[in-house]
Amino acid sequence: MAGSQTRRVKSISEFHSFKGLPQPEHPLISVIDYGAIACIPENHASNYVFDFYNIAVKRGVGAKLKYGQQAYDFDNGVMFFVSPDQVFGIEPNPDANVKRSGWMLLIHPDFFWNTSLAQTIKQHEFFDYSVNEALFLSDKEEATINGILQNIRQECSANIDKFSQGIIVSHIEALLNYSERFYHRQFITRNMANHKILDRLEKLLTSYFNSDDLVIKGLPTVTYVADALNISPKYLSSLLKNLTGQNTQQHIHNKLIEKAKERLSTTPLSVSEIAYTLGFEHSQSFSKLFKSKTNLSPLEFRGSFA
């Protein structure tokens, strides 16, 4: 969102002040009733960056979130995951007249210090998806998530003792593990939309391999492909793995081998010339990849047509 204002919120206390909320009971973790946040009218788009994790289920946002590249085609809860230093944007809708509901769980990374989540939280891929793909919850799934959230809220409101951090972290781990399960379900239930992405991927690779980009830029990277499809690299690879059993890199290599076979069997070009047209600086690298994928060297493949 070029030209948009950007605001960095450095602490949970600062977020509470910004939204007109009472100061949090704990400086490193807070559960917020989304309906209690005052709706501040804005007439311009804004970008935000938090220095803490934000996990939320929201309804009645009254704005367009620059989060999620596919249509919000579920009428049930939408769950968001944003990690520190990720940018997300809001485009206000001044005509919206909606009632807010839901919750936000804010957690500063320091809260995980000396706990199991300090090392494992980044292994949950949806924190990479966060600005690209929301999680759509069924009523049953939302009830499960809300139940865990209530446990966290209750523990945060209780008197802090030596057990508090461990108990809260265990509930957060449960929240993340259930979210992982529900994301996997989403890969299945959003099958039609996912197949459209597969079609777009095929068209993108075909266009790239038929253009001069291959010679000028070399093989397309996973990041290039994901950006072109407006999907995060990890989400795209996970989606493709679920649909086809192969990740993005394997799909790129499949297209490469398809083109290589076509040129080996229909043109008089040498292996070195074909390697160059396919974006390889060294023909040995091309030959090595070709053999790893086909169990034949390029010349052996060409010879099979003699």
C-alpha positions as CSV (number, residue, x, y, z in Angstrom):
1,M,0.0,0.0,0.0
2,A,2.3,2.7,-1.3
3,G,1.9,6.0,0.3
4,S,0.1,4.6,3.4
5,Q,1.0,5.7,6.8
6,T,2.9,3.2,8.9
7,R,2.8,2.9,12.6
8,R,5.0,0.6,14.8
9,V,3.5,-0.4,18.1
10,K,6.4,-1.4,20.4
11,S,4.6,-2.8,23.4
12,I,1.3,-4.2,24.5
13,S,0.9,-1.3,26.9
14,E,1.3,1.1,24.0
15,F,-1.4,-0.8,22.0
16,H,-3.8,-0.5,24.9
17,S,-3.2,3.2,25.1
18,F,-3.6,3.6,21.4
19,K,-7.0,1.8,21.5
20,G,-8.2,3.6,24.6
21,L,-8.1,0.5,26.8
22,P,-7.1,0.1,30.4
23,Q,-3.5,-0.9,30.9
24,P,-2.9,-4.7,30.7
25,E,-2.7,-6.7,33.9
26,H,0.5,-8.2,32.6
27,P,3.0,-6.2,30.5
28,L,3.9,-9.2,28.2
29,I,0.5,-10.8,27.5
30,S,-3.1,-9.5,27.1
31,V,-6.5,-10.9,26.1
32,I,-8.7,-8.1,24.6
33,D,-12.4,-8.2,23.9
34,Y,-12.5,-6.9,20.3
35,G,-15.9,-5.5,20.8
36,A,-14.6,-3.2,23.6
37,I,-12.2,-1.5,21.3
38,A,-13.5,1.9,20.3
39,C,-13.9,2.3,16.5
40,I,-11.7,5.3,15.6
41,P,-12.9,6.7,12.3
42,E,-10.1,7.0,9.7
43,N,-10.3,8.2,6.2
44,H,-6.9,6.9,5.0
45,A,-5.3,3.5,4.7
46,S,-2.7,2.6,7.3
47,N,0.0,0.0,7.7
48,Y,0.9,-1.4,11.1
49,V,3.9,-3.3,12.5
50,F,3.8,-4.8,16.0
51,D,6.7,-5.9,18.2
52,F,4.6,-8.7,19.6
53,Y,2.5,-11.6,18.4
54,N,-1.2,-10.9,17.6
55,I,-3.6,-13.9,17.4
56,A,-7.2,-12.9,16.8
57,V,-10.7,-14.0,15.9
58,K,-12.7,-11.0,14.6
59,R,-16.1,-10.1,13.2
60,G,-17.4,-6.7,12.2
61,V,-14.0,-5.2,11.3
62,G,-15.6,-2.4,9.3
63,A,-12.6,-2.2,7.1
64,K,-10.7,-4.1,4.5
65,L,-7.7,-5.9,5.9
66,K,-4.7,-6.3,3.7
67,Y,-4.4,-9.9,4.9
68,G,-5.6,-12.9,2.9
69,Q,-5.3,-13.0,-0.8
70,Q,-8.4,-15.2,-1.3
71,A,-12.0,-14.0,-0.8
72,Y,-13.4,-14.4,2.6
73,D,-16.0,-16.9,1.5
74,F,-16.8,-18.3,4.9
75,D,-19.5,-16.7,7.0
76,N,-18.0,-18.1,10.2
77,G,-15.0,-16.8,12.3
78,V,-11.9,-15.6,10.6
79,M,-8.6,-16.2,12.5
80,F,-5.5,-14.1,12.0
81,F,-1.9,-14.7,13.0
82,V,0.6,-11.9,12.9
83,S,4.1,-12.2,14.2
84,P,6.5,-9.4,15.3
85,D,7.8,-7.2,12.4
86,Q,5.2,-8.3,9.9
87,V,3.4,-5.5,8.1
88,F,-0.4,-5.6,7.7
89,G,-2.7,-2.9,6.5
90,I,-6.2,-1.5,7.0
91,E,-8.3,0.3,4.5
92,P,-11.3,1.9,6.3
93,N,-14.8,1.6,5.0
94,P,-16.6,4.8,6.2
95,D,-20.0,3.4,5.1
96,A,-19.7,0.3,7.2
97,N,-22.1,0.0,10.1
98,V,-21.1,-3.1,11.9
99,K,-21.0,-4.6,15.4
100,R,-17.6,-5.7,16.4
101,S,-17.1,-9.0,18.2
102,G,-14.3,-11.5,18.9
103,W,-11.0,-11.3,20.7
104,M,-7.3,-10.5,20.4
105,L,-4.4,-12.3,22.2
106,L,-1.3,-10.2,22.3
107,I,2.0,-11.9,23.4
108,H,5.4,-10.3,23.6
109,P,8.2,-12.7,22.6
110,D,9.8,-12.1,26.0
111,F,6.9,-13.9,27.6
112,F,8.3,-17.1,26.0
113,W,11.7,-16.7,27.5
114,N,13.0,-19.9,29.1
115,T,9.9,-21.9,27.8
116,S,9.5,-24.5,25.1
117,L,7.7,-22.0,22.8
118,A,10.7,-19.7,22.7
119,Q,12.2,-22.2,20.1
120,T,9.1,-23.8,18.6
121,I,6.6,-21.0,18.0
122,K,8.3,-20.1,14.6
123,Q,7.8,-23.6,13.5
124,H,4.1,-22.9,13.1
125,E,4.0,-22.0,9.4
126,F,0.8,-19.9,9.7
127,F,2.9,-17.1,11.3
128,D,4.5,-16.9,7.8
129,Y,1.1,-17.2,6.2
130,S,-0.2,-14.4,8.4
131,V,-0.2,-11.6,5.9
132,N,-1.3,-13.9,3.1
133,E,-3.9,-16.4,4.2
134,A,-6.4,-16.2,7.0
135,L,-7.9,-19.3,8.8
136,F,-11.6,-19.8,8.3
137,L,-13.2,-21.5,11.3
138,S,-16.3,-23.6,11.4
139,D,-18.7,-23.1,14.4
140,K,-17.3,-26.2,16.1
141,E,-13.7,-25.2,15.5
142,E,-14.4,-21.6,16.8
143,A,-15.9,-23.0,20.0
144,T,-12.8,-25.1,20.6
145,I,-10.5,-22.1,20.0
146,N,-12.7,-19.9,22.2
147,G,-12.6,-22.4,25.0
148,I,-8.8,-22.4,25.1
149,L,-8.8,-18.6,24.9
150,Q,-11.1,-18.5,28.0
151,N,-8.6,-20.6,29.9
152,I,-5.8,-18.2,28.9
153,R,-7.9,-15.2,29.9
154,Q,-8.8,-16.8,33.3
155,E,-5.1,-17.6,34.1
156,C,-4.0,-14.1,33.1
157,S,-6.6,-12.6,35.4
158,A,-5.6,-14.8,38.4
159,N,-2.9,-14.0,40.9
160,I,0.5,-14.6,39.3
161,D,2.5,-17.4,40.9
162,K,5.4,-19.6,39.9
163,F,3.0,-21.9,37.9
164,S,1.3,-19.1,35.9
165,Q,3.7,-18.8,33.0
166,G,3.9,-22.6,32.4
167,I,0.1,-23.0,32.5
168,I,-0.4,-20.1,30.1
169,V,2.3,-21.4,27.7
170,S,0.7,-24.8,27.7
171,H,-2.7,-23.3,26.7
172,I,-1.0,-21.2,24.0
173,E,0.6,-24.4,22.7
174,A,-2.8,-26.1,22.6
175,L,-4.2,-23.0,20.7
176,L,-1.4,-23.2,18.1
177,N,-1.7,-27.0,17.7
178,Y,-5.5,-26.8,17.1
179,S,-4.9,-24.0,14.7
180,E,-2.4,-26.2,12.8
181,R,-5.0,-28.9,12.6
182,F,-7.7,-26.5,11.3
183,Y,-5.3,-25.1,8.7
184,H,-4.7,-28.6,7.4
185,R,-8.5,-29.0,7.1
186,Q,-8.7,-25.7,5.2
187,F,-6.4,-27.1,2.6
188,I,-9.0,-29.8,1.9
189,T,-12.2,-27.8,2.2
190,R,-10.9,-24.9,0.1
191,N,-10.1,-27.4,-2.6
192,M,-11.7,-25.5,-5.5
193,A,-9.9,-22.3,-4.7
194,N,-6.7,-24.2,-4.3
195,H,-7.0,-25.8,-7.7
196,K,-7.4,-22.4,-9.2
197,I,-4.1,-21.5,-7.7
198,L,-2.6,-24.7,-9.2
199,D,-4.0,-23.6,-12.6
200,R,-2.5,-20.1,-12.1
201,L,0.9,-21.7,-11.2
202,E,0.9,-23.8,-14.4
203,K,0.1,-20.7,-16.5
204,L,2.8,-18.7,-14.7
205,L,5.5,-21.3,-15.2
206,T,4.5,-21.9,-18.8
207,S,4.7,-18.2,-19.6
208,Y,8.0,-17.8,-17.8
209,F,9.6,-20.8,-19.5
210,N,8.4,-19.6,-22.9
211,S,9.8,-16.0,-22.4
212,D,13.3,-14.5,-22.5
213,D,13.2,-14.3,-18.6
214,L,14.6,-17.8,-18.5
215,V,17.8,-16.7,-20.2
216,I,18.0,-13.3,-18.6
217,K,17.0,-14.1,-15.1
218,G,17.6,-17.9,-14.8
219,L,15.2,-20.3,-13.2
220,P,12.3,-18.7,-11.3
221,T,12.8,-18.9,-7.6
222,V,10.2,-20.2,-5.1
223,T,9.9,-16.6,-3.7
224,Y,9.3,-15.2,-7.2
225,V,6.6,-17.7,-8.0
226,A,4.9,-17.1,-4.6
227,D,5.0,-13.3,-5.0
228,A,3.5,-13.6,-8.4
229,L,0.6,-15.6,-7.0
230,N,0.2,-13.3,-4.0
231,I,0.8,-16.2,-1.6
232,S,3.6,-16.7,0.9
233,P,6.3,-19.2,-0.1
234,K,5.6,-21.6,2.8
235,Y,1.9,-21.5,2.3
236,L,2.3,-22.2,-1.5
237,S,4.6,-25.2,-0.9
238,S,2.3,-26.6,1.8
239,L,-0.8,-26.2,-0.4
240,L,1.0,-27.9,-3.4
241,K,2.2,-30.6,-1.1
242,N,-1.3,-31.3,0.0
243,L,-2.7,-31.2,-3.6
244,T,0.0,-32.9,-5.5
245,G,2.6,-34.4,-3.1
246,Q,5.3,-32.0,-4.4
247,N,6.5,-28.6,-3.2
248,T,7.0,-25.5,-5.3
249,Q,10.6,-26.2,-6.1
250,Q,9.7,-29.6,-7.5
251,H,7.0,-28.0,-9.7
252,I,9.5,-25.6,-11.1
253,H,11.9,-28.5,-11.8
254,N,9.1,-30.5,-13.4
255,K,8.4,-27.7,-15.8
256,L,12.2,-27.4,-16.5
257,I,12.5,-31.1,-17.3
258,E,9.4,-30.9,-19.5
259,K,11.0,-28.1,-21.6
260,A,14.4,-29.9,-21.6
261,K,12.8,-33.1,-23.0
262,E,10.9,-31.1,-25.6
263,R,14.1,-29.4,-26.9
264,L,16.2,-32.6,-26.7
265,S,13.7,-34.5,-28.8
266,T,12.6,-31.8,-31.3
267,T,15.7,-29.6,-31.9
268,P,19.3,-30.1,-33.0
269,L,20.6,-27.8,-30.3
270,S,23.5,-29.2,-28.3
271,V,23.2,-30.0,-24.6
272,S,25.1,-26.8,-23.7
273,E,22.9,-24.7,-25.9
274,I,19.8,-26.2,-24.4
275,A,21.2,-25.6,-20.9
276,Y,21.8,-22.0,-21.7
277,T,18.2,-21.5,-23.1
278,L,16.9,-23.0,-19.9
279,G,18.8,-20.5,-17.7
280,F,21.8,-22.5,-16.7
281,E,25.2,-20.9,-16.7
282,H,27.0,-24.3,-16.7
283,S,25.7,-27.2,-18.7
284,Q,27.1,-29.6,-16.1
285,S,24.5,-28.3,-13.6
286,F,21.8,-28.8,-16.1
287,S,22.9,-32.4,-16.9
288,K,23.2,-33.3,-13.2
289,L,19.6,-32.1,-12.5
290,F,18.2,-33.7,-15.6
291,K,19.8,-37.1,-14.6
292,S,18.6,-36.8,-11.0
293,K,15.0,-36.4,-12.3
294,T,15.0,-38.8,-15.2
295,N,17.8,-41.4,-14.4
296,L,19.1,-40.6,-17.9
297,S,21.7,-38.0,-19.1
298,P,20.4,-35.5,-21.6
299,L,22.4,-37.4,-24.4
300,E,21.0,-40.7,-23.3
301,F,17.5,-39.3,-23.4
302,R,18.1,-37.9,-26.9
303,G,19.6,-41.2,-28.0
304,S,16.4,-43.0,-27.0
305,F,14.7,-41.3,-30.0
306,A,17.3,-42.4,-32.5
